[in-house]
Structure formats: structure tokens, C-alpha cells
């Protein structure tokens, strides 16, 4: 029984345990509580109370999520997609990704240099490999082209 509630913890206790480890979106908390076979009314009451008390916040989650992804060297496309999957609203995504880093080209150059060194890619095959890497990391085509051109 994977969704069982260990030690009969209340929905609030479970949510507080999760929140003590990292920020969660309200949708994540709802999903995790539902996986523990907690009734929908109790889930909604718990999540609403935690949000009202300021203990759970999509805003705070978005801020910490973007900061963590920037440290990992991810670009704006990947950050937006991952935040959307976590249930963050489009407005919060837009606000936090735009505020996070105004110079995404510089970020792409930094990520490219960290992975491949400072020497520019010469062969077409190497340029394509580095472009695929940056695309996977979540940078736009324009940012990738600028990052590859800047290193030449």
C-alpha cells in the first residue's frame, strides 16, 4: 500500500513535513495528499489554511525554483516548462523568469564555456553538438546562436 498514511498523520502534519524539506506549490500539496488517500474536503481545507497562514505559497515556490534552476545552468524555456508542470500560474512564471536574469545570452555563454571550455567550436559537428546541449538546457534558438557566435 504505497499511498498509505504512515503513523496516522493528519493532512496538515504531512504537508508540514513536506514543506519543511522544500517549497511546494499548492497543486503539489494537493496531489501528494490525494496520493495518501485523504478525502478531498480535508485536502482543500488543509491547503487553504496553509496558504492563508503563509506556510505554503506558489509565489515563494516560484522564486526558489527559478533560483535553483539558474544555479543548475538552465535556460528560460526549460524553467517555464518545468514550472508549468508543477502547477505554477502563467503570470507567476512570467514574472519570476523575466525578473531572474535579464541577460540570457550571457547565461548561455557561461553554461557553454563551463561544459565545453572557452575555445570556440570550429567544426560544424561540434557547433551542432554544443547547440543541442544548450537547447536541452532550455535556451532559445536566438540565445544559442548568440552564445556560439560570441565564442568565435
C-alpha positions in Angstrom: 0.0 0.0 0.0 2.2 2.9 -1.3 -0.3 5.7 -0.7 -0.9 4.7 3.0 -0.7 7.4 5.7 2.2 6.5 8.0 1.5 6.6 11.7 -1.9 8.1 11.1 -0.5 11.6 10.5 -3.0 14.4 9.8 -3.1 16.1 6.4 -1.6 19.2 8.0 1.3 17.2 9.6 2.1 15.5 6.3 2.0 18.8 4.4 4.2 20.5 7.1 6.7 17.6 6.8 7.0 18.1 3.0 7.2 21.9 3.4 10.0 21.6 5.9 12.1 19.9 3.3 11.4 22.3 0.4 8.9 24.7 -1.0 5.9 23.1 -2.8 3.1 24.5 -5.0 -0.4 24.3 -3.7 -1.1 21.8 -6.5 1.8 19.6 -5.5 0.5 19.5 -1.9 -3.0 18.6 -3.1 -1.6 15.8 -5.3 0.6 14.4 -2.5 -2.2 14.5 0.0 -4.6 12.8 -2.5 -2.0 10.0 -3.0 -2.2 9.4 0.7 -6.0 8.7 0.4 -7.0 11.8 2.2 -10.5 13.0 1.4 -10.9 16.0 -1.0 -12.6 18.2 1.6 -9.8 17.7 4.1 -7.2 18.3 1.4 -8.7 21.6 0.3 -9.2 22.8 3.9 -5.6 21.9 4.8 -4.1 23.6 1.7 -6.2 26.7 2.0 -5.3 27.0 5.7 -1.6 26.6 4.9 -1.8 29.2 2.2 -3.7 31.7 4.4 -1.1 31.3 7.2 1.7 31.9 4.7 3.2 28.5 5.2 2.6 27.4 1.6 3.0 29.9 -1.3 3.1 29.5 -5.0 5.0 32.8 -5.1 7.7 31.6 -2.8 7.9 28.3 -4.6 8.4 30.1 -8.0 11.1 32.3 -6.5 13.1 29.4 -5.1 12.5 27.2 -8.1 13.9 29.8 -10.6 16.9 30.4 -8.4 17.7 26.7 -8.1 17.3 26.2 -11.9 19.6 29.2 -12.6 22.2 27.6 -10.4 21.9 24.5 -12.5 22.5 26.4 -15.7 19.1 26.0 -17.2 17.6 28.5 -19.6 14.2 30.2 -19.7 12.4 27.7 -21.9 13.1 24.8 -19.7 12.4 26.7 -16.5 9.0 27.8 -17.8 8.0 24.3 -18.9 9.1 22.8 -15.6 7.2 25.4 -13.6 4.1 24.8 -15.6 4.3 21.1 -14.8 4.4 22.0 -11.1 1.2 23.9 -11.4 2.5 27.4 -11.2 0.3 30.0 -12.9 1.4 31.6 -16.2 1.6 35.0 -14.5 3.9 33.8 -11.8 6.1 32.0 -14.3 6.3 35.2 -16.5 7.1 37.4 -13.5 9.8 35.2 -12.0 11.5 34.1 -15.2 11.7 37.7 -16.5 13.0 39.0 -13.2 15.5 36.2 -12.8 18.1 37.1 -15.4 17.9 39.8 -18.0 20.9 38.6 -19.9 20.1 35.1 -21.0 22.7 35.2 -23.7 25.4 35.8 -21.1 24.0 32.8 -19.1 24.1 30.6 -22.3 27.7 31.6 -22.9 28.6 30.8 -19.3 26.9 27.4 -19.5 28.6 26.6 -22.8 32.0 27.6 -21.5 31.6 25.6 -18.3 30.7 22.4 -20.3 33.0 22.8 -23.4 35.7 25.2 -22.4 36.5 28.7 -23.6 37.7 27.7 -27.1 35.1 28.2 -29.8 33.7 25.3 -31.7 35.2 25.2 -35.1 33.8 22.2 -36.9 30.1 22.1 -37.8 29.6 18.9 -36.0 30.9 20.4 -32.7 28.8 23.5 -33.1 25.7 21.3 -33.6 26.6 19.3 -30.5 27.0 22.4 -28.4 23.8 23.9 -29.8 21.9 20.7 -28.9 23.3 20.8 -25.4 22.2 24.4 -24.9 18.8 23.6 -26.4 18.4 20.8 -24.0 19.3 23.2 -21.2 16.4 25.4 -22.2 17.8 28.3 -24.2 16.1 29.8 -27.2 17.5 29.5 -30.7 18.5 33.2 -30.7 20.3 32.8 -27.4 22.1 29.7 -28.6 23.2 31.3 -31.9 24.4 34.4 -29.9 26.3 32.2 -27.5 28.0 30.2 -30.2 28.8 33.4 -32.2 30.2 35.2 -29.1 32.8 32.5 -28.6 34.1 32.7 -32.1 
